[in-house]
Amino acid sequence: MATASGPCWSSLPSDLVNLVAGCFVDSADIDCYMDLRAVCRNWRAATADPRNTLDPCFRPRNWVMLQDQDKYDVGRLMVNTATGRFLRKKIPMLDGYCVVCCTADGLLVLADWGARHLACVLNPLTGYMVRFKAPMRDGVFAAAVSTGGGSSPPTLLLYCYCNDDGRRKLYRATPDSESFTRYKKYTYPLAKKAVVGCFSVERCEGGDSLPAFLPAPVANKITDLMAPFAAADAEPDAESPNRCFMVESAGETLVVFKLGNRVEVFKMCGDGTALEPVNSIGNRSIFLGGCFRCLSLDADNFPSIEPNCIYSVDGLGSPSIQVFDLKAKGQGQSATGAAAPSADWPAFLCNTTPGNGYPITIIQLLAIYTLPHQAALLSKLVKKEEEILEALMEGNFPKAEALYQALRQGGV
């Protein structure tokens, strides 16, 4: 790196290197931070090493991993919802694991391909992985990981669909836990909503991991608001036209009610004790997925996405996405379909049916991200493994190899 005209870059003062590195951390461009540290020994010495920590500042917050399975061989597609930056990244550590879901702050929750399908948590930008002794549960809709804090281990919190009673429940485990245990110590019934609504989970007093941002008065207010709207709460009814979502948007906590063909939006006040109606979310857009996940992004960085709008999709394969413009007081129109078609929204932009014959769009990718397409992952994984075993027992080795390679490339 040395040149005849001046000193080499490796001799830059440590405080200057740290200043540049801090800019990458502030914008959650952790991949750039890792590239900076890879330049030379002096730059690594001047900056904190993120490879052995789940410190929130090094988590890939605002990053979401999109579903484009056909291109997994060239890397996973990620997008920063705050800056609009796309990143195609190969993640070698995913070899031998299946991605179950992503947390609100960009961590990947994995299940290994071993006989017990043990749970793991991976930071895809730093390569740091936490392995759990507990087997991954099936039916996972959403997950969150606590910071641990001090010498305390992190806690993995799963929001799962349970086949035994058809209800959705929270489960938790630390790395040394032999299994996930049912989490029953809810301060309020909306704790599950917070996990689904893209909030990170912090360590609370008493060693419990809960979304600690929501004061009881606000939780009670949200419950009161649900009553006149007849909105589904933390145990949503798939048949109900009215839904309640909680989402973190530009540092604010928003509560969104989808009420048939309109929406109502509220936000938590600064002191965290009350809610007030919201008539505009400015340059933000929110994606709602059925009765499952929601996501907020900066529409200024996504030219095809309208600001101050809420996009709602009912399920994977839905022929349309509803778009609610808050300037029109939350009245919705169907992006395609017969309800209220708009010439501005051609069908191929919003159809979430896989293989619909059109190029995939960012609207489709973000809508699909909000849906629980991986919820039955373990059941599918076990079925694929049984197919491989059956092919081996039949002596059909080419078929077994093909199934195995498809499995390794994410074809569950």
LUMDO-501864 format. One record per residue (C-alpha): residue number from 1; residue in one letter; x, y, z. Coordinates in Angstrom, 1 decimal. Layout:
residues N
(NUM, 'A', (X, Y, Z)),
...
//
This chain:
residues 412
(1, 'M', (0.0, 0.0, 0.0)),
(2, 'A', (3.0, 2.3, 0.2)),
(3, 'T', (3.5, 4.8, -2.5)),
(4, 'A', (6.4, 7.0, -3.6)),
(5, 'S', (4.3, 10.2, -3.1)),
(6, 'G', (3.3, 9.7, 0.5)),
(7, 'P', (2.7, 7.4, 3.4)),
(8, 'C', (0.7, 4.2, 3.1)),
(9, 'W', (-3.0, 4.0, 4.1)),
(10, 'S', (-2.2, 1.7, 6.9)),
(11, 'S', (-0.5, 4.5, 8.8)),
(12, 'L', (-3.7, 6.5, 9.1)),
(13, 'P', (-4.4, 7.7, 12.7)),
(14, 'S', (-6.5, 5.3, 14.7)),
(15, 'D', (-9.1, 7.9, 15.6)),
(16, 'L', (-9.6, 8.7, 11.9)),
(17, 'V', (-10.0, 5.0, 11.1)),
(18, 'N', (-12.5, 4.7, 13.9)),
(19, 'L', (-14.4, 7.7, 12.7)),
(20, 'V', (-14.9, 6.1, 9.3)),
(21, 'A', (-15.8, 2.8, 10.8)),
(22, 'G', (-18.3, 4.4, 13.0)),
(23, 'C', (-20.1, 5.9, 10.0)),
(24, 'F', (-20.6, 2.3, 8.6)),
(25, 'V', (-21.9, 1.1, 12.0)),
(26, 'D', (-24.3, 4.0, 12.3)),
(27, 'S', (-25.8, 3.3, 8.8)),
(28, 'A', (-25.8, -0.5, 9.6)),
(29, 'D', (-23.5, -1.1, 6.7)),
(30, 'I', (-21.7, -3.8, 8.7)),
(31, 'D', (-20.4, -5.5, 5.5)),
(32, 'C', (-18.5, -2.3, 4.7)),
(33, 'Y', (-17.2, -2.2, 8.3)),
(34, 'M', (-15.9, -5.8, 7.9)),
(35, 'D', (-14.3, -4.8, 4.6)),
(36, 'L', (-12.6, -1.9, 6.3)),
(37, 'R', (-11.2, -4.2, 9.0)),
(38, 'A', (-9.9, -6.6, 6.4)),
(39, 'V', (-7.6, -3.9, 4.8)),
(40, 'C', (-4.7, -4.2, 7.2)),
(41, 'R', (-3.6, -5.2, 10.8)),
(42, 'N', (-3.4, -1.5, 11.9)),
(43, 'W', (-7.1, -0.9, 10.9)),
(44, 'R', (-8.2, -4.0, 12.7)),
(45, 'A', (-6.3, -2.9, 15.8)),
(46, 'A', (-8.1, 0.5, 15.7)),
(47, 'T', (-11.6, -1.0, 15.5)),
(48, 'A', (-13.7, -3.3, 17.6)),
(49, 'D', (-13.9, -6.9, 16.5)),
(50, 'P', (-17.6, -7.9, 15.9)),
(51, 'R', (-16.9, -11.6, 15.1)),
(52, 'N', (-17.6, -12.9, 18.7)),
(53, 'T', (-20.5, -10.8, 19.8)),
(54, 'L', (-24.2, -10.2, 19.3)),
(55, 'D', (-23.8, -6.6, 20.4)),
(56, 'P', (-26.8, -4.7, 18.9)),
(57, 'C', (-24.6, -2.1, 17.2)),
(58, 'F', (-23.1, -4.8, 15.0)),
(59, 'R', (-26.4, -6.5, 14.1)),
(60, 'P', (-27.5, -5.9, 10.5)),
(61, 'R', (-30.5, -3.9, 11.6)),
(62, 'N', (-32.7, -2.6, 8.7)),
(63, 'W', (-31.4, -5.5, 6.5)),
(64, 'V', (-33.9, -8.1, 5.3)),
(65, 'M', (-33.1, -11.2, 3.3)),
(66, 'L', (-35.3, -11.6, 0.3)),
(67, 'Q', (-36.5, -14.8, -1.3)),
(68, 'D', (-35.0, -15.4, -4.7)),
(69, 'Q', (-34.2, -19.1, -4.5)),
(70, 'D', (-33.3, -19.4, -8.2)),
(71, 'K', (-30.1, -17.3, -7.5)),
(72, 'Y', (-29.0, -18.8, -4.2)),
(73, 'D', (-25.9, -20.2, -6.0)),
(74, 'V', (-24.6, -16.7, -6.5)),
(75, 'G', (-25.5, -15.5, -3.0)),
(76, 'R', (-28.4, -14.4, -0.9)),
(77, 'L', (-30.2, -11.1, -1.8)),
(78, 'M', (-30.4, -8.6, 1.0)),
(79, 'V', (-31.8, -5.0, 1.1)),
(80, 'N', (-31.4, -2.2, 3.6)),
(81, 'T', (-34.9, -0.8, 4.2)),
(82, 'A', (-33.5, 2.5, 5.4)),
(83, 'T', (-31.0, 3.2, 2.6)),
(84, 'G', (-32.4, 1.1, -0.3)),
(85, 'R', (-29.0, -0.5, -0.8)),
(86, 'F', (-29.1, -4.0, -2.2)),
(87, 'L', (-26.4, -6.6, -1.4)),
(88, 'R', (-25.8, -10.0, -3.0)),
(89, 'K', (-23.7, -11.9, -0.6)),
(90, 'K', (-22.4, -15.4, -0.4)),
(91, 'I', (-22.7, -16.8, 3.1)),
(92, 'P', (-20.6, -20.0, 3.3)),
(93, 'M', (-21.7, -20.6, 6.9)),
(94, 'L', (-25.2, -21.4, 5.6)),
(95, 'D', (-23.8, -24.6, 4.2)),
(96, 'G', (-25.4, -27.3, 6.3)),
(97, 'Y', (-28.2, -25.1, 7.6)),
(98, 'C', (-31.7, -24.1, 6.6)),
(99, 'V', (-32.9, -20.6, 7.2)),
(100, 'V', (-36.0, -20.7, 9.4)),
(101, 'C', (-36.6, -17.0, 9.7)),
(102, 'C', (-35.0, -13.6, 10.2)),
(103, 'T', (-35.2, -11.4, 13.3)),
(104, 'A', (-36.2, -7.7, 13.2)),
(105, 'D', (-32.5, -6.7, 13.5)),
(106, 'G', (-31.3, -8.9, 10.7)),
(107, 'L', (-30.1, -12.0, 12.4)),
(108, 'L', (-30.8, -15.4, 10.8)),
(109, 'V', (-32.4, -18.2, 12.8)),
(110, 'L', (-31.2, -21.5, 11.5)),
(111, 'A', (-31.8, -25.3, 11.8)),
(112, 'D', (-28.9, -27.6, 11.1)),
(113, 'W', (-29.2, -30.6, 8.9)),
(114, 'G', (-28.2, -33.0, 11.7)),
(115, 'A', (-30.5, -35.6, 13.0)),
(116, 'R', (-31.9, -33.3, 15.7)),
(117, 'H', (-32.0, -30.1, 13.6)),
(118, 'L', (-30.4, -28.0, 16.4)),
(119, 'A', (-31.2, -24.3, 16.5)),
(120, 'C', (-28.5, -21.7, 15.6)),
(121, 'V', (-28.4, -17.9, 15.3)),
(122, 'L', (-26.1, -16.3, 12.7)),
(123, 'N', (-25.1, -12.7, 12.0)),
(124, 'P', (-24.8, -12.9, 8.2)),
(125, 'L', (-22.6, -9.8, 7.9)),
(126, 'T', (-20.0, -10.6, 10.6)),
(127, 'G', (-20.2, -14.5, 10.5)),
(128, 'Y', (-20.7, -14.8, 14.3)),
(129, 'M', (-22.9, -17.8, 15.1)),
(130, 'V', (-24.5, -18.9, 18.4)),
(131, 'R', (-25.3, -22.6, 18.5)),
(132, 'F', (-28.1, -24.0, 20.7)),
(133, 'K', (-28.5, -27.4, 22.2)),
(134, 'A', (-32.2, -27.3, 21.7)),
(135, 'P', (-33.8, -28.7, 18.5)),
(136, 'M', (-35.5, -26.1, 16.4)),
(137, 'R', (-39.3, -26.1, 16.6)),
(138, 'D', (-41.6, -26.4, 13.6)),
(139, 'G', (-44.1, -23.8, 12.6)),
(140, 'V', (-42.0, -20.7, 13.4)),
(141, 'F', (-43.6, -17.5, 12.2)),
(142, 'A', (-41.1, -15.0, 13.8)),
(143, 'A', (-38.2, -14.8, 16.2)),
(144, 'A', (-36.2, -12.4, 18.3)),
(145, 'V', (-32.8, -12.7, 20.1)),
(146, 'S', (-32.0, -10.9, 23.3)),
(147, 'T', (-28.8, -9.1, 23.8)),
(148, 'G', (-27.8, -11.2, 26.8)),
(149, 'G', (-26.1, -8.4, 28.6)),
(150, 'G', (-22.9, -8.8, 30.6)),
(151, 'S', (-22.2, -12.4, 31.3)),
(152, 'S', (-25.8, -13.5, 30.6)),
(153, 'P', (-26.3, -15.7, 27.6)),
(154, 'P', (-28.6, -14.6, 24.8)),
(155, 'T', (-32.1, -15.9, 24.6)),
(156, 'L', (-33.8, -17.1, 21.4)),
(157, 'L', (-37.5, -16.3, 21.4)),
(158, 'L', (-39.7, -18.2, 18.8)),
(159, 'Y', (-43.3, -17.4, 17.9)),
(160, 'C', (-44.7, -20.7, 16.6)),
(161, 'Y', (-47.9, -22.3, 15.4)),
(162, 'C', (-48.7, -25.4, 17.5)),
(163, 'N', (-50.4, -28.3, 15.8)),
(164, 'D', (-51.8, -29.7, 19.0)),
(165, 'D', (-54.3, -26.9, 19.6)),
(166, 'G', (-53.9, -24.7, 16.5)),
(167, 'R', (-52.8, -21.7, 18.6)),
(168, 'R', (-49.7, -19.5, 18.3)),
(169, 'K', (-47.3, -19.5, 21.2)),
(170, 'L', (-44.0, -18.1, 22.4)),
(171, 'Y', (-41.1, -20.4, 23.2)),
(172, 'R', (-37.7, -19.6, 24.5)),
(173, 'A', (-34.2, -21.2, 25.0)),
(174, 'T', (-30.7, -20.2, 25.9)),
(175, 'P', (-27.7, -21.9, 24.2)),
(176, 'D', (-27.4, -24.5, 27.0)),
(177, 'S', (-31.2, -25.3, 27.1)),
(178, 'E', (-32.0, -28.9, 26.1)),
(179, 'S', (-35.3, -27.8, 24.5)),
(180, 'F', (-37.5, -24.8, 23.9)),
(181, 'T', (-39.9, -24.1, 26.8)),
(182, 'R', (-43.2, -22.4, 26.6)),
(183, 'Y', (-42.9, -18.7, 27.6)),
(184, 'K', (-45.9, -17.9, 29.8)),
(185, 'K', (-44.8, -14.8, 31.8)),
(186, 'Y', (-46.4, -12.3, 29.5)),
(187, 'T', (-46.5, -8.8, 31.0)),
(188, 'Y', (-49.4, -8.3, 28.5)),
(189, 'P', (-50.9, -10.4, 25.7)),
(190, 'L', (-49.3, -8.2, 23.0)),
(191, 'A', (-45.8, -9.6, 23.6)),
(192, 'K', (-46.2, -11.9, 20.7)),
(193, 'K', (-47.4, -9.0, 18.5)),
(194, 'A', (-44.1, -7.2, 19.3)),
(195, 'V', (-42.0, -10.2, 18.2)),
(196, 'V', (-44.0, -10.4, 14.9)),
(197, 'G', (-43.9, -6.7, 14.4)),
(198, 'C', (-40.2, -6.3, 13.8)),
(199, 'F', (-39.0, -5.3, 17.3)),
(200, 'S', (-35.8, -6.5, 18.9)),
(201, 'V', (-36.0, -8.1, 22.3)),
(202, 'E', (-34.0, -6.7, 25.2)),
(203, 'R', (-33.0, -8.2, 28.5)),
(204, 'C', (-35.4, -7.3, 31.3)),
(205, 'E', (-35.1, -7.4, 35.0)),
(206, 'G', (-35.3, -10.8, 36.5)),
(207, 'G', (-33.6, -12.5, 33.6)),
(208, 'D', (-36.7, -12.6, 31.4)),
(209, 'S', (-36.5, -11.7, 27.7)),
(210, 'L', (-39.5, -9.6, 26.7)),
(211, 'P', (-40.1, -6.7, 24.3)),
(212, 'A', (-39.6, -4.1, 27.0)),
(213, 'F', (-40.5, -1.0, 25.0)),
(214, 'L', (-44.2, -1.2, 25.6)),
(215, 'P', (-45.6, 0.2, 28.9)),
(216, 'A', (-48.7, -1.4, 30.4)),
(217, 'P', (-50.8, 1.8, 29.9)),
(218, 'V', (-50.1, 1.7, 26.2)),
(219, 'A', (-50.8, -2.0, 26.0)),
(220, 'N', (-54.1, -1.4, 27.7)),
(221, 'K', (-54.9, 1.4, 25.3)),
(222, 'I', (-54.2, -0.8, 22.3)),
(223, 'T', (-56.5, -3.5, 23.7)),
(224, 'D', (-59.2, -0.9, 24.1)),
(225, 'L', (-58.7, 0.2, 20.5)),
(226, 'M', (-59.1, -3.3, 19.3)),
(227, 'A', (-62.6, -3.7, 20.8)),
(228, 'P', (-64.6, -1.3, 18.5)),
(229, 'F', (-62.6, -2.4, 15.5)),
(230, 'A', (-63.1, -6.1, 16.4)),
(231, 'A', (-59.5, -6.5, 15.4)),
(232, 'A', (-57.7, -9.8, 15.9)),
(233, 'D', (-55.1, -9.7, 18.7)),
(234, 'A', (-52.1, -11.9, 19.4)),
(235, 'E', (-54.1, -15.0, 18.4)),
(236, 'P', (-55.4, -13.8, 15.0)),
(237, 'D', (-58.3, -15.4, 13.3)),
(238, 'A', (-57.3, -16.1, 9.7)),
(239, 'E', (-61.0, -15.5, 8.6)),
(240, 'S', (-61.2, -12.1, 10.3)),
(241, 'P', (-61.1, -9.1, 7.9)),
(242, 'N', (-59.8, -6.9, 10.7)),
(243, 'R', (-56.2, -7.2, 11.9)),
(244, 'C', (-53.9, -5.4, 14.3)),
(245, 'F', (-50.2, -4.9, 13.7)),
(246, 'M', (-47.4, -3.3, 15.6)),
(247, 'V', (-44.3, -2.1, 13.8)),
(248, 'E', (-41.3, 0.0, 14.6)),
(249, 'S', (-41.0, 2.8, 12.0)),
(250, 'A', (-38.3, 5.4, 11.9)),
(251, 'G', (-37.8, 5.1, 15.7)),
(252, 'E', (-41.5, 5.3, 16.4)),
(253, 'T', (-43.9, 2.5, 17.6)),
(254, 'L', (-46.9, 2.3, 15.3)),
(255, 'V', (-50.1, 0.4, 15.8)),
(256, 'V', (-51.8, -0.3, 12.5)),
(257, 'F', (-55.4, -1.6, 12.2)),
(258, 'K', (-56.4, -3.1, 8.9)),
(259, 'L', (-60.2, -2.9, 8.7)),
(260, 'G', (-61.4, -4.4, 5.5)),
(261, 'N', (-60.9, -1.8, 2.9)),
(262, 'R', (-59.4, 0.9, 5.2)),
(263, 'V', (-56.7, 1.3, 7.8)),
(264, 'E', (-56.3, 3.3, 11.0)),
(265, 'V', (-52.8, 4.2, 12.3)),
(266, 'F', (-51.7, 5.2, 15.8)),
(267, 'K', (-48.4, 5.9, 17.4)),
(268, 'M', (-46.9, 5.8, 20.9)),
(269, 'C', (-46.4, 9.2, 22.4)),
(270, 'G', (-42.9, 10.3, 23.4)),
(271, 'D', (-43.5, 9.6, 27.1)),
(272, 'G', (-44.7, 6.1, 26.3)),
(273, 'T', (-47.9, 6.4, 28.2)),
(274, 'A', (-50.6, 7.0, 25.5)),
(275, 'L', (-51.4, 6.6, 21.8)),
(276, 'E', (-52.4, 9.2, 19.3)),
(277, 'P', (-53.9, 9.0, 15.8)),
(278, 'V', (-51.6, 9.3, 12.8)),
(279, 'N', (-52.7, 10.9, 9.5)),
(280, 'S', (-49.3, 10.7, 7.8)),
(281, 'I', (-46.2, 8.5, 8.0)),
(282, 'G', (-44.3, 10.9, 5.7)),
(283, 'N', (-41.8, 9.2, 3.4)),
(284, 'R', (-42.3, 5.8, 5.1)),
(285, 'S', (-44.2, 2.8, 3.6)),
(286, 'I', (-45.4, -0.2, 5.6)),
(287, 'F', (-45.9, -3.7, 4.3)),
(288, 'L', (-48.4, -6.0, 6.1)),
(289, 'G', (-48.5, -9.8, 5.5)),
(290, 'G', (-51.8, -11.4, 6.3)),
(291, 'C', (-52.0, -11.7, 10.1)),
(292, 'F', (-48.2, -12.3, 10.4)),
(293, 'R', (-45.2, -10.0, 9.8)),
(294, 'C', (-45.0, -6.3, 9.1)),
(295, 'L', (-42.2, -4.1, 7.8)),
(296, 'S', (-41.5, -0.4, 7.5)),
(297, 'L', (-39.1, 1.2, 5.0)),
(298, 'D', (-38.0, 4.5, 3.6)),
(299, 'A', (-39.9, 4.9, 0.3)),
(300, 'D', (-37.6, 7.7, -0.9)),
(301, 'N', (-35.0, 5.0, -1.6)),
(302, 'F', (-37.4, 2.7, -3.4)),
(303, 'P', (-38.6, 4.4, -6.6)),
(304, 'S', (-41.4, 1.9, -7.3)),
(305, 'I', (-42.9, 2.2, -3.8)),
(306, 'E', (-45.3, 5.0, -2.9)),
(307, 'P', (-44.6, 7.0, 0.3)),
(308, 'N', (-47.2, 7.4, 3.0)),
(309, 'C', (-48.9, 4.2, 1.9)),
(310, 'I', (-49.6, 0.8, 3.5)),
(311, 'Y', (-49.3, -2.3, 1.4)),
(312, 'S', (-51.2, -5.4, 2.5)),
(313, 'V', (-51.1, -8.9, 1.1)),
(314, 'D', (-53.3, -11.8, 2.4)),
(315, 'G', (-51.1, -14.7, 1.5)),
(316, 'L', (-48.5, -16.3, -0.7)),
(317, 'G', (-50.1, -16.7, -4.2)),
(318, 'S', (-52.4, -13.8, -3.7)),
(319, 'P', (-53.3, -12.2, -7.1)),
(320, 'S', (-53.3, -8.7, -5.7)),
(321, 'I', (-51.9, -6.4, -3.1)),
(322, 'Q', (-54.0, -3.7, -1.4)),
(323, 'V', (-52.5, -0.3, -1.3)),
(324, 'F', (-53.8, 2.2, 1.4)),
(325, 'D', (-53.0, 5.8, 0.8)),
(326, 'L', (-53.0, 7.7, 4.1)),
(327, 'K', (-53.6, 11.0, 2.2)),
(328, 'A', (-57.0, 9.5, 1.2)),
(329, 'K', (-57.7, 8.8, 4.9)),
(330, 'G', (-56.6, 5.2, 4.8)),
(331, 'Q', (-59.0, 4.1, 2.0)),
(332, 'G', (-57.6, 1.2, 0.1)),
(333, 'Q', (-57.5, 0.1, -3.5)),
(334, 'S', (-56.6, -3.2, -4.9)),
(335, 'A', (-53.4, -3.2, -6.9)),
(336, 'T', (-54.9, -5.8, -9.2)),
(337, 'G', (-58.2, -7.6, -9.1)),
(338, 'A', (-61.8, -6.6, -9.3)),
(339, 'A', (-62.3, -4.7, -6.0)),
(340, 'A', (-60.9, -1.4, -7.2)),
(341, 'P', (-58.5, -1.8, -10.0)),
(342, 'S', (-56.0, 0.9, -10.8)),
(343, 'A', (-54.4, 1.5, -14.2)),
(344, 'D', (-51.2, 2.5, -12.4)),
(345, 'W', (-50.7, -1.0, -11.0)),
(346, 'P', (-50.2, -3.6, -13.7)),
(347, 'A', (-50.7, -7.2, -12.5)),
(348, 'F', (-47.1, -8.3, -12.8)),
(349, 'L', (-46.0, -5.8, -10.2)),
(350, 'C', (-48.0, -7.2, -7.4)),
(351, 'N', (-48.9, -10.8, -8.1)),
(352, 'T', (-47.3, -13.0, -5.3)),
(353, 'T', (-47.9, -16.3, -7.1)),
(354, 'P', (-44.6, -18.1, -7.5)),
(355, 'G', (-43.7, -18.6, -11.2)),
(356, 'N', (-46.4, -16.3, -12.5)),
(357, 'G', (-44.4, -15.7, -15.7)),
(358, 'Y', (-43.3, -12.2, -15.0)),
(359, 'P', (-40.0, -10.8, -13.6)),
(360, 'I', (-40.0, -10.6, -9.9)),
(361, 'T', (-40.3, -7.0, -8.5)),
(362, 'I', (-39.2, -5.4, -5.2)),
(363, 'I', (-42.9, -5.0, -4.3)),
(364, 'Q', (-43.4, -8.8, -4.6)),
(365, 'L', (-40.2, -9.6, -2.7)),
(366, 'L', (-41.1, -7.4, 0.2)),
(367, 'A', (-44.7, -8.7, 0.3)),
(368, 'I', (-43.4, -12.3, 0.2)),
(369, 'Y', (-41.0, -11.4, 3.0)),
(370, 'T', (-43.9, -10.5, 5.3)),
(371, 'L', (-45.5, -14.0, 4.8)),
(372, 'P', (-44.7, -17.1, 6.8)),
(373, 'H', (-43.5, -19.1, 3.8)),
(374, 'Q', (-40.9, -20.9, 6.0)),
(375, 'A', (-43.3, -21.8, 8.9)),
(376, 'A', (-43.5, -25.5, 8.1)),
(377, 'L', (-39.8, -25.7, 7.2)),
(378, 'L', (-38.9, -28.6, 9.5)),
(379, 'S', (-41.8, -30.7, 8.4)),
(380, 'K', (-40.7, -30.2, 4.8)),
(381, 'L', (-37.0, -30.8, 5.7)),
(382, 'V', (-37.9, -34.2, 7.3)),
(383, 'K', (-39.9, -35.2, 4.3)),
(384, 'K', (-37.0, -34.4, 2.0)),
(385, 'E', (-34.7, -36.4, 4.1)),
(386, 'E', (-37.1, -39.3, 4.0)),
(387, 'E', (-37.1, -39.1, 0.2)),
(388, 'I', (-33.3, -39.1, 0.1)),
(389, 'L', (-33.2, -42.2, 2.4)),
(390, 'E', (-35.8, -44.0, 0.3)),
(391, 'A', (-33.8, -43.3, -2.9)),
(392, 'L', (-30.7, -44.7, -1.2)),
(393, 'M', (-32.4, -47.8, 0.0)),
(394, 'E', (-33.7, -48.4, -3.6)),
(395, 'G', (-30.2, -48.0, -4.9)),
(396, 'N', (-31.2, -44.9, -6.9)),
(397, 'F', (-28.0, -43.0, -6.2)),
(398, 'P', (-28.4, -40.3, -8.9)),
(399, 'K', (-31.9, -39.4, -7.5)),
(400, 'A', (-30.6, -39.3, -4.0)),
(401, 'E', (-27.7, -37.0, -5.0)),
(402, 'A', (-30.0, -34.7, -6.9)),
(403, 'L', (-32.4, -34.5, -3.9)),
(404, 'Y', (-29.4, -33.8, -1.6)),
(405, 'Q', (-28.0, -31.1, -3.8)),
(406, 'A', (-31.4, -29.4, -4.1)),
(407, 'L', (-31.7, -29.5, -0.3)),
(408, 'R', (-28.3, -27.9, 0.2)),
(409, 'Q', (-29.3, -25.1, -2.2)),
(410, 'G', (-32.4, -24.3, -0.1)),
(411, 'G', (-34.9, -26.3, -2.1)),
(412, 'V', (-37.0, -27.4, 0.9)),
//
